[in-house]
Amino acid sequence: MNKDELKGKVNETLGKATGDESTELKGKVQEAVGEAKHKVEEKVDEVSSKANDMLDKFKK
């Protein structure tokens, strides 16, 4: 869980607890943005790892 996901979860929970639909919605959006960022970071790492593996094969 990254910072955006955590902030989103906190805001969503706070919004639910206080009945503030705007804060709850803001939290859901923040959480979704955090999840998207996390998925992108995972794919970047995966592609980087595969590229490094290919480079290592050519160096041999």
N, CA, C and O atoms as a Tripos MOL2 file, in Angstrom:
@<TRIPOS>MOLECULE
protein
  240   239    60     0     0
PROTEIN
NO_CHARGES

@<TRIPOS>ATOM
      1 N           0.8530   -1.1780    0.0000 N.3       1 MET1
      2 CA          0.0000    0.0000    0.0000 C.3       1 MET1
      3 C           0.8960    1.2370    0.0000 C.2       1 MET1
      4 O           1.7970    1.3650    0.8290 O.2       1 MET1
      5 N           0.6370    2.1390   -0.9370 N.am      2 ASN2
      6 CA          1.4360    3.3500   -1.0000 C.3       2 ASN2
      7 C           0.7410    4.5070   -0.2790 C.2       2 ASN2
      8 O          -0.3550    4.3580    0.2630 O.2       2 ASN2
      9 N           1.4020    5.6520   -0.2890 N.am      3 LYS3
     10 CA          0.9150    6.8200    0.4490 C.3       3 LYS3
     11 C          -0.4750    7.2530   -0.0200 C.2       3 LYS3
     12 O          -1.3310    7.5770    0.8030 O.2       3 LYS3
     13 N          -0.7050    7.2610   -1.3260 N.am      4 ASP4
     14 CA         -2.0000    7.6790   -1.8550 C.3       4 ASP4
     15 C          -3.1150    6.7180   -1.4370 C.2       4 ASP4
     16 O          -4.2160    7.1430   -1.0860 O.2       4 ASP4
     17 N          -2.8160    5.4320   -1.4780 N.am      5 GLU5
     18 CA         -3.8150    4.4420   -1.0640 C.3       5 GLU5
     19 C          -4.1670    4.6200    0.4120 C.2       5 GLU5
     20 O          -5.3370    4.5490    0.7910 O.2       5 GLU5
     21 N          -3.1540    4.8500    1.2360 N.am      6 LEU6
     22 CA         -3.3780    5.0270    2.6720 C.3       6 LEU6
     23 C          -4.1880    6.2870    2.9500 C.2       6 LEU6
     24 O          -5.1410    6.2540    3.7290 O.2       6 LEU6
     25 N          -3.8150    7.4010    2.3160 N.am      7 LYS7
     26 CA         -4.5610    8.6520    2.4850 C.3       7 LYS7
     27 C          -6.0150    8.4550    2.0590 C.2       7 LYS7
     28 O          -6.9420    8.9150    2.7270 O.2       7 LYS7
     29 N          -6.1930    7.7720    0.9460 N.am      8 GLY8
     30 CA         -7.5350    7.5300    0.4430 C.3       8 GLY8
     31 C          -8.3680    6.7140    1.4050 C.2       8 GLY8
     32 O          -9.5360    7.0210    1.6440 O.2       8 GLY8
     33 N          -7.7690    5.6750    1.9570 N.am      9 LYS9
     34 CA         -8.4900    4.8280    2.9080 C.3       9 LYS9
     35 C          -8.8920    5.6290    4.1420 C.2       9 LYS9
     36 O         -10.0050    5.4870    4.6480 O.2       9 LYS9
     37 N          -7.9690    6.4810    4.6270 N.am     10 VAL10
     38 CA         -8.2600    7.3140    5.8010 C.3      10 VAL10
     39 C          -9.4070    8.2720    5.4910 C.2      10 VAL10
     40 O         -10.3440    8.3920    6.2800 O.2      10 VAL10
     41 N          -9.3390    8.9550    4.3440 N.am     11 ASN11
     42 CA        -10.4010    9.9000    3.9890 C.3      11 ASN11
     43 C         -11.7370    9.1990    3.7710 C.2      11 ASN11
     44 O         -12.7860    9.7070    4.1670 O.2      11 ASN11
     45 N         -11.6910    8.0430    3.1470 N.am     12 GLU12
     46 CA        -12.9280    7.2940    2.9230 C.3      12 GLU12
     47 C         -13.5640    6.9070    4.2570 C.2      12 GLU12
     48 O         -14.7700    7.0670    4.4470 O.2      12 GLU12
     49 N         -12.7540    6.4030    5.1680 N.am     13 THR13
     50 CA        -13.2490    6.0020    6.4880 C.3      13 THR13
     51 C         -13.7690    7.2080    7.2650 C.2      13 THR13
     52 O         -14.8200    7.1370    7.9010 O.2      13 THR13
     53 N         -13.0310    8.3120    7.2100 N.am     14 LEU14
     54 CA        -13.4490    9.5350    7.8930 C.3      14 LEU14
     55 C         -14.7750   10.0340    7.3280 C.2      14 LEU14
     56 O         -15.6680   10.4390    8.0720 O.2      14 LEU14
     57 N         -14.8880   10.0000    6.0180 N.am     15 GLY15
     58 CA        -16.1290   10.4250    5.3810 C.3      15 GLY15
     59 C         -17.3090    9.5640    5.7790 C.2      15 GLY15
     60 O         -18.3990   10.0760    6.0320 O.2      15 GLY15
     61 N         -17.0990    8.2530    5.8350 N.am     16 LYS16
     62 CA        -18.1680    7.3460    6.2580 C.3      16 LYS16
     63 C         -18.5590    7.6110    7.7070 C.2      16 LYS16
     64 O         -19.7420    7.6360    8.0460 O.2      16 LYS16
     65 N         -17.5500    7.8080    8.5590 N.am     17 ALA17
     66 CA        -17.7990    8.0030    9.9920 C.3      17 ALA17
     67 C         -18.5470    9.3040   10.2680 C.2      17 ALA17
     68 O         -19.3670    9.3700   11.1840 O.2      17 ALA17
     69 N         -18.2650   10.3300    9.4820 N.am     18 THR18
     70 CA        -18.8830   11.6360    9.7190 C.3      18 THR18
     71 C         -20.0920   11.8900    8.8300 C.2      18 THR18
     72 O         -20.7800   12.8990    8.9850 O.2      18 THR18
     73 N         -20.3470   10.9830    7.9070 N.am     19 GLY19
     74 CA        -21.4620   11.1620    6.9840 C.3      19 GLY19
     75 C         -21.1730   12.1830    5.8910 C.2      19 GLY19
     76 O         -22.0930   12.6770    5.2380 O.2      19 GLY19
     77 N         -19.9020   12.4970    5.6940 N.am     20 ASP20
     78 CA        -19.4910   13.4740    4.6840 C.3      20 ASP20
     79 C         -19.2100   12.7380    3.3750 C.2      20 ASP20
     80 O         -18.1390   12.1600    3.1920 O.2      20 ASP20
     81 N         -20.1730   12.7670    2.4820 N.am     21 GLU21
     82 CA        -20.0510   12.0370    1.2180 C.3      21 GLU21
     83 C         -18.9110   12.5710    0.3580 C.2      21 GLU21
     84 O         -18.2710   11.8100   -0.3680 O.2      21 GLU21
     85 N         -18.6570   13.8650    0.4360 N.am     22 SER22
     86 CA        -17.5790   14.4660   -0.3480 C.3      22 SER22
     87 C         -16.2220   13.9200    0.0830 C.2      22 SER22
     88 O         -15.3970   13.5710   -0.7610 O.2      22 SER22
     89 N         -15.9900   13.8450    1.3820 N.am     23 THR23
     90 CA        -14.7250   13.3130    1.8970 C.3      23 THR23
     91 C         -14.6050   11.8320    1.5760 C.2      23 THR23
     92 O         -13.5260   11.3470    1.2340 O.2      23 THR23
     93 N         -15.7110   11.1210    1.6860 N.am     24 GLU24
     94 CA        -15.7040    9.6890    1.3630 C.3      24 GLU24
     95 C         -15.3450    9.4770   -0.1100 C.2      24 GLU24
     96 O         -14.5280    8.6150   -0.4370 O.2      24 GLU24
     97 N         -15.9560   10.2620   -0.9910 N.am     25 LEU25
     98 CA        -15.6760   10.1480   -2.4220 C.3      25 LEU25
     99 C         -14.2310   10.5370   -2.7210 C.2      25 LEU25
    100 O         -13.5570    9.8810   -3.5160 O.2      25 LEU25
    101 N         -13.7600   11.6020   -2.0840 N.am     26 LYS26
    102 CA        -12.3680   12.0200   -2.2660 C.3      26 LYS26
    103 C         -11.4320   10.8760   -1.8780 C.2      26 LYS26
    104 O         -10.4410   10.6190   -2.5600 O.2      26 LYS26
    105 N         -11.7490   10.2030   -0.7940 N.am     27 GLY27
    106 CA        -10.9390    9.0740   -0.3470 C.3      27 GLY27
    107 C         -10.9320    7.9370   -1.3510 C.2      27 GLY27
    108 O          -9.8890    7.3370   -1.6150 O.2      27 GLY27
    109 N         -12.0880    7.6440   -1.9060 N.am     28 LYS28
    110 CA        -12.1700    6.5680   -2.8990 C.3      28 LYS28
    111 C         -11.3380    6.8990   -4.1360 C.2      28 LYS28
    112 O         -10.6730    6.0300   -4.7010 O.2      28 LYS28
    113 N         -11.3840    8.1640   -4.5460 N.am     29 VAL29
    114 CA        -10.6010    8.5890   -5.7110 C.3      29 VAL29
    115 C          -9.1130    8.4970   -5.3990 C.2      29 VAL29
    116 O          -8.3390    7.9880   -6.2090 O.2      29 VAL29
    117 N          -8.7050    8.9900   -4.2210 N.am     30 GLN30
    118 CA         -7.2950    8.9190   -3.8280 C.3      30 GLN30
    119 C          -6.8150    7.4760   -3.8010 C.2      30 GLN30
    120 O          -5.7140    7.1680   -4.2580 O.2      30 GLN30
    121 N          -7.6350    6.6090   -3.2690 N.am     31 GLU31
    122 CA         -7.2700    5.1990   -3.1850 C.3      31 GLU31
    123 C          -7.1140    4.5910   -4.5830 C.2      31 GLU31
    124 O          -6.1800    3.8280   -4.8310 O.2      31 GLU31
    125 N          -8.0220    4.9280   -5.4840 N.am     32 ALA32
    126 CA         -7.9420    4.4140   -6.8550 C.3      32 ALA32
    127 C          -6.6890    4.9290   -7.5640 C.2      32 ALA32
    128 O          -6.0360    4.1850   -8.2950 O.2      32 ALA32
    129 N          -6.3590    6.1970   -7.3460 N.am     33 VAL33
    130 CA         -5.1440    6.7650   -7.9370 C.3      33 VAL33
    131 C          -3.9240    6.0330   -7.3900 C.2      33 VAL33
    132 O          -3.0000    5.7050   -8.1350 O.2      33 VAL33
    133 N          -3.9270    5.7830   -6.0930 N.am     34 GLY34
    134 CA         -2.8140    5.0630   -5.4780 C.3      34 GLY34
    135 C          -2.6550    3.6620   -6.0380 C.2      34 GLY34
    136 O          -1.5390    3.2110   -6.2940 O.2      34 GLY34
    137 N          -3.7720    2.9740   -6.2290 N.am     35 GLU35
    138 CA         -3.7230    1.6260   -6.7940 C.3      35 GLU35
    139 C          -3.1790    1.6590   -8.2200 C.2      35 GLU35
    140 O          -2.3860    0.8000   -8.6060 O.2      35 GLU35
    141 N          -3.6050    2.6490   -8.9970 N.am     36 ALA36
    142 CA         -3.1250    2.7690  -10.3760 C.3      36 ALA36
    143 C          -1.6180    3.0330  -10.4010 C.2      36 ALA36
    144 O          -0.8890    2.4310  -11.1890 O.2      36 ALA36
    145 N          -1.1610    3.9330   -9.5370 N.am     37 LYS37
    146 CA          0.2750    4.2200   -9.4610 C.3      37 LYS37
    147 C           1.0550    2.9630   -9.0900 C.2      37 LYS37
    148 O           2.1190    2.6900   -9.6440 O.2      37 LYS37
    149 N           0.5130    2.2120   -8.1550 N.am     38 HIS38
    150 CA          1.1780    0.9900   -7.7060 C.3      38 HIS38
    151 C           1.3130   -0.0060   -8.8620 C.2      38 HIS38
    152 O           2.3670   -0.6140   -9.0480 O.2      38 HIS38
    153 N           0.2450   -0.1610   -9.6270 N.am     39 LYS39
    154 CA          0.2750   -1.0900  -10.7600 C.3      39 LYS39
    155 C           1.2780   -0.6380  -11.8180 C.2      39 LYS39
    156 O           1.9880   -1.4620  -12.3940 O.2      39 LYS39
    157 N           1.3360    0.6570  -12.0720 N.am     40 VAL40
    158 CA          2.2960    1.1820  -13.0470 C.3      40 VAL40
    159 C           3.7160    0.9280  -12.5670 C.2      40 VAL40
    160 O           4.5710    0.5060  -13.3450 O.2      40 VAL40
    161 N           3.9710    1.1820  -11.2880 N.am     41 GLU41
    162 CA          5.3050    0.9450  -10.7270 C.3      41 GLU41
    163 C           5.7060   -0.5200  -10.8620 C.2      41 GLU41
    164 O           6.8540   -0.8250  -11.1820 O.2      41 GLU41
    165 N           4.7560   -1.4310  -10.6160 N.am     42 GLU42
    166 CA          5.0440   -2.8580  -10.7530 C.3      42 GLU42
    167 C           5.4200   -3.2020  -12.1950 C.2      42 GLU42
    168 O           6.3680   -3.9520  -12.4280 O.2      42 GLU42
    169 N           4.6820   -2.6560  -13.1610 N.am     43 LYS43
    170 CA          4.9610   -2.9430  -14.5750 C.3      43 LYS43
    171 C           6.3070   -2.3650  -14.9880 C.2      43 LYS43
    172 O           7.0500   -3.0010  -15.7370 O.2      43 LYS43
    173 N           6.6270   -1.1750  -14.5130 N.am     44 VAL44
    174 CA          7.9250   -0.5680  -14.8290 C.3      44 VAL44
    175 C           9.0450   -1.4530  -14.3000 C.2      44 VAL44
    176 O          10.0310   -1.6980  -14.9960 O.2      44 VAL44
    177 N           8.8920   -1.9280  -13.0740 N.am     45 ASP45
    178 CA          9.8980   -2.8200  -12.4940 C.3      45 ASP45
    179 C          10.0260   -4.1080  -13.3020 C.2      45 ASP45
    180 O          11.1320   -4.5990  -13.5300 O.2      45 ASP45
    181 N           8.8920   -4.6490  -13.7290 N.am     46 GLU46
    182 CA          8.8890   -5.8910  -14.5060 C.3      46 GLU46
    183 C           9.6030   -5.7020  -15.8470 C.2      46 GLU46
    184 O          10.4290   -6.5280  -16.2360 O.2      46 GLU46
    185 N           9.2870   -4.6280  -16.5410 N.am     47 VAL47
    186 CA          9.9160   -4.3570  -17.8360 C.3      47 VAL47
    187 C          11.4060   -4.0980  -17.6580 C.2      47 VAL47
    188 O          12.2230   -4.5770  -18.4440 O.2      47 VAL47
    189 N          11.7530   -3.3500  -16.6370 N.am     48 SER48
    190 CA         13.1610   -3.0530  -16.3610 C.3      48 SER48
    191 C          13.9420   -4.3320  -16.0850 C.2      48 SER48
    192 O          15.0610   -4.5030  -16.5700 O.2      48 SER48
    193 N          13.3510   -5.2170  -15.3120 N.am     49 SER49
    194 CA         14.0010   -6.4810  -14.9870 C.3      49 SER49
    195 C          14.2150   -7.3260  -16.2450 C.2      49 SER49
    196 O          15.2850   -7.9020  -16.4400 O.2      49 SER49
    197 N          13.1920   -7.3930  -17.0900 N.am     50 LYS50
    198 CA         13.3090   -8.1690  -18.3280 C.3      50 LYS50
    199 C          14.3510   -7.5580  -19.2610 C.2      50 LYS50
    200 O          15.1070   -8.2830  -19.9080 O.2      50 LYS50
    201 N          14.3920   -6.2360  -19.3320 N.am     51 ALA51
    202 CA         15.3860   -5.5710  -20.1790 C.3      51 ALA51
    203 C          16.7940   -5.8570  -19.6670 C.2      51 ALA51
    204 O          17.7010   -6.1170  -20.4580 O.2      51 ALA51
    205 N          16.9800   -5.8100  -18.3630 N.am     52 ASN52
    206 CA         18.2900   -6.1110  -17.7860 C.3      52 ASN52
    207 C          18.6940   -7.5570  -18.0470 C.2      52 ASN52
    208 O          19.8610   -7.8400  -18.3220 O.2      52 ASN52
    209 N          17.7310   -8.4720  -17.9620 N.am     53 ASP53
    210 CA         18.0160   -9.8800  -18.2570 C.3      53 ASP53
    211 C          18.4700  -10.0510  -19.7040 C.2      53 ASP53
    212 O          19.4070  -10.8000  -19.9820 O.2      53 ASP53
    213 N          17.8120   -9.3610  -20.6140 N.am     54 MET54
    214 CA         18.1870   -9.4490  -22.0280 C.3      54 MET54
    215 C          19.5840   -8.8750  -22.2530 C.2      54 MET54
    216 O          20.3810   -9.4490  -22.9950 O.2      54 MET54
    217 N          19.8750   -7.7600  -21.6240 N.am     55 LEU55
    218 CA         21.2030   -7.1550  -21.7620 C.3      55 LEU55
    219 C          22.2850   -8.0800  -21.2220 C.2      55 LEU55
    220 O          23.3610   -8.2010  -21.8070 O.2      55 LEU55
    221 N          21.9900   -8.7280  -20.1030 N.am     56 ASP56
    222 CA         22.9550   -9.6650  -19.5230 C.3      56 ASP56
    223 C          23.2350  -10.8240  -20.4760 C.2      56 ASP56
    224 O          24.3740  -11.2800  -20.5690 O.2      56 ASP56
    225 N          22.2200  -11.3050  -21.1810 N.am     57 LYS57
    226 CA         22.4010  -12.4070  -22.1290 C.3      57 LYS57
    227 C          23.2930  -11.9890  -23.2930 C.2      57 LYS57
    228 O          24.1010  -12.7860  -23.7720 O.2      57 LYS57
    229 N          23.1550  -10.7540  -23.7470 N.am     58 PHE58
    230 CA         23.9720  -10.2780  -24.8660 C.3      58 PHE58
    231 C          25.4170  -10.0330  -24.4570 C.2      58 PHE58
    232 O          26.3170  -10.1070  -25.2940 O.2      58 PHE58
    233 N          25.6440   -9.7470  -23.2010 N.am     59 LYS59
    234 CA         26.9990   -9.4830  -22.7170 C.3      59 LYS59
    235 C          27.8250  -10.7540  -22.6260 C.2      59 LYS59
    236 O          29.0550  -10.6960  -22.6310 O.2      59 LYS59
    237 N          27.1620  -11.9030  -22.5430 N.am     60 LYS60
    238 CA         27.8750  -13.1770  -22.3700 C.3      60 LYS60
    239 C          28.4590  -13.6710  -23.6330 C.2      60 LYS60
    240 O          29.0880  -14.7290  -23.6510 O.2      60 LYS60
@<TRIPOS>BOND
     1     1     2 1
     2     2     3 1
     3     3     4 2
     4     3     5 am
     5     5     6 1
     6     6     7 1
     7     7     8 2
     8     7     9 am
     9     9    10 1
    10    10    11 1
    11    11    12 2
    12    11    13 am
    13    13    14 1
    14    14    15 1
    15    15    16 2
    16    15    17 am
    17    17    18 1
    18    18    19 1
    19    19    20 2
    20    19    21 am
    21    21    22 1
    22    22    23 1
    23    23    24 2
    24    23    25 am
    25    25    26 1
    26    26    27 1
    27    27    28 2
    28    27    29 am
    29    29    30 1
    30    30    31 1
    31    31    32 2
    32    31    33 am
    33    33    34 1
    34    34    35 1
    35    35    36 2
    36    35    37 am
    37    37    38 1
    38    38    39 1
    39    39    40 2
    40    39    41 am
    41    41    42 1
    42    42    43 1
    43    43    44 2
    44    43    45 am
    45    45    46 1
    46    46    47 1
    47    47    48 2
    48    47    49 am
    49    49    50 1
    50    50    51 1
    51    51    52 2
    52    51    53 am
    53    53    54 1
    54    54    55 1
    55    55    56 2
    56    55    57 am
    57    57    58 1
    58    58    59 1
    59    59    60 2
    60    59    61 am
    61    61    62 1
    62    62    63 1
    63    63    64 2
    64    63    65 am
    65    65    66 1
    66    66    67 1
    67    67    68 2
    68    67    69 am
    69    69    70 1
    70    70    71 1
    71    71    72 2
    72    71    73 am
    73    73    74 1
    74    74    75 1
    75    75    76 2
    76    75    77 am
    77    77    78 1
    78    78    79 1
    79    79    80 2
    80    79    81 am
    81    81    82 1
    82    82    83 1
    83    83    84 2
    84    83    85 am
    85    85    86 1
    86    86    87 1
    87    87    88 2
    88    87    89 am
    89    89    90 1
    90    90    91 1
    91    91    92 2
    92    91    93 am
    93    93    94 1
    94    94    95 1
    95    95    96 2
    96    95    97 am
    97    97    98 1
    98    98    99 1
    99    99   100 2
   100    99   101 am
   101   101   102 1
   102   102   103 1
   103   103   104 2
   104   103   105 am
   105   105   106 1
   106   106   107 1
   107   107   108 2
   108   107   109 am
   109   109   110 1
   110   110   111 1
   111   111   112 2
   112   111   113 am
   113   113   114 1
   114   114   115 1
   115   115   116 2
   116   115   117 am
   117   117   118 1
   118   118   119 1
   119   119   120 2
   120   119   121 am
   121   121   122 1
   122   122   123 1
   123   123   124 2
   124   123   125 am
   125   125   126 1
   126   126   127 1
   127   127   128 2
   128   127   129 am
   129   129   130 1
   130   130   131 1
   131   131   132 2
   132   131   133 am
   133   133   134 1
   134   134   135 1
   135   135   136 2
   136   135   137 am
   137   137   138 1
   138   138   139 1
   139   139   140 2
   140   139   141 am
   141   141   142 1
   142   142   143 1
   143   143   144 2
   144   143   145 am
   145   145   146 1
   146   146   147 1
   147   147   148 2
   148   147   149 am
   149   149   150 1
   150   150   151 1
   151   151   152 2
   152   151   153 am
   153   153   154 1
   154   154   155 1
   155   155   156 2
   156   155   157 am
   157   157   158 1
   158   158   159 1
   159   159   160 2
   160   159   161 am
   161   161   162 1
   162   162   163 1
   163   163   164 2
   164   163   165 am
   165   165   166 1
   166   166   167 1
   167   167   168 2
   168   167   169 am
   169   169   170 1
   170   170   171 1
   171   171   172 2
   172   171   173 am
   173   173   174 1
   174   174   175 1
   175   175   176 2
   176   175   177 am
   177   177   178 1
   178   178   179 1
   179   179   180 2
   180   179   181 am
   181   181   182 1
   182   182   183 1
   183   183   184 2
   184   183   185 am
   185   185   186 1
   186   186   187 1
   187   187   188 2
   188   187   189 am
   189   189   190 1
   190   190   191 1
   191   191   192 2
   192   191   193 am
   193   193   194 1
   194   194   195 1
   195   195   196 2
   196   195   197 am
   197   197   198 1
   198   198   199 1
   199   199   200 2
   200   199   201 am
   201   201   202 1
   202   202   203 1
   203   203   204 2
   204   203   205 am
   205   205   206 1
   206   206   207 1
   207   207   208 2
   208   207   209 am
   209   209   210 1
   210   210   211 1
   211   211   212 2
   212   211   213 am
   213   213   214 1
   214   214   215 1
   215   215   216 2
   216   215   217 am
   217   217   218 1
   218   218   219 1
   219   219   220 2
   220   219   221 am
   221   221   222 1
   222   222   223 1
   223   223   224 2
   224   223   225 am
   225   225   226 1
   226   226   227 1
   227   227   228 2
   228   227   229 am
   229   229   230 1
   230   230   231 1
   231   231   232 2
   232   231   233 am
   233   233   234 1
   234   234   235 1
   235   235   236 2
   236   235   237 am
   237   237   238 1
   238   238   239 1
   239   239   240 2
@<TRIPOS>SUBSTRUCTURE
     1 MET1         2 RESIDUE 1 A MET
     2 ASN2         6 RESIDUE 1 A ASN
     3 LYS3        10 RESIDUE 1 A LYS
     4 ASP4        14 RESIDUE 1 A ASP
     5 GLU5        18 RESIDUE 1 A GLU
     6 LEU6        22 RESIDUE 1 A LEU
     7 LYS7        26 RESIDUE 1 A LYS
     8 GLY8        30 RESIDUE 1 A GLY
     9 LYS9        34 RESIDUE 1 A LYS
    10 VAL10       38 RESIDUE 1 A VAL
    11 ASN11       42 RESIDUE 1 A ASN
    12 GLU12       46 RESIDUE 1 A GLU
    13 THR13       50 RESIDUE 1 A THR
    14 LEU14       54 RESIDUE 1 A LEU
    15 GLY15       58 RESIDUE 1 A GLY
    16 LYS16       62 RESIDUE 1 A LYS
    17 ALA17       66 RESIDUE 1 A ALA
    18 THR18       70 RESIDUE 1 A THR
    19 GLY19       74 RESIDUE 1 A GLY
    20 ASP20       78 RESIDUE 1 A ASP
    21 GLU21       82 RESIDUE 1 A GLU
    22 SER22       86 RESIDUE 1 A SER
    23 THR23       90 RESIDUE 1 A THR
    24 GLU24       94 RESIDUE 1 A GLU
    25 LEU25       98 RESIDUE 1 A LEU
    26 LYS26      102 RESIDUE 1 A LYS
    27 GLY27      106 RESIDUE 1 A GLY
    28 LYS28      110 RESIDUE 1 A LYS
    29 VAL29      114 RESIDUE 1 A VAL
    30 GLN30      118 RESIDUE 1 A GLN
    31 GLU31      122 RESIDUE 1 A GLU
    32 ALA32      126 RESIDUE 1 A ALA
    33 VAL33      130 RESIDUE 1 A VAL
    34 GLY34      134 RESIDUE 1 A GLY
    35 GLU35      138 RESIDUE 1 A GLU
    36 ALA36      142 RESIDUE 1 A ALA
    37 LYS37      146 RESIDUE 1 A LYS
    38 HIS38      150 RESIDUE 1 A HIS
    39 LYS39      154 RESIDUE 1 A LYS
    40 VAL40      158 RESIDUE 1 A VAL
    41 GLU41      162 RESIDUE 1 A GLU
    42 GLU42      166 RESIDUE 1 A GLU
    43 LYS43      170 RESIDUE 1 A LYS
    44 VAL44      174 RESIDUE 1 A VAL
    45 ASP45      178 RESIDUE 1 A ASP
    46 GLU46      182 RESIDUE 1 A GLU
    47 VAL47      186 RESIDUE 1 A VAL
    48 SER48      190 RESIDUE 1 A SER
    49 SER49      194 RESIDUE 1 A SER
    50 LYS50      198 RESIDUE 1 A LYS
    51 ALA51      202 RESIDUE 1 A ALA
    52 ASN52      206 RESIDUE 1 A ASN
    53 ASP53      210 RESIDUE 1 A ASP
    54 MET54      214 RESIDUE 1 A MET
    55 LEU55      218 RESIDUE 1 A LEU
    56 ASP56      222 RESIDUE 1 A ASP
    57 LYS57      226 RESIDUE 1 A LYS
    58 PHE58      230 RESIDUE 1 A PHE
    59 LYS59      234 RESIDUE 1 A LYS
    60 LYS60      238 RESIDUE 1 A LYS
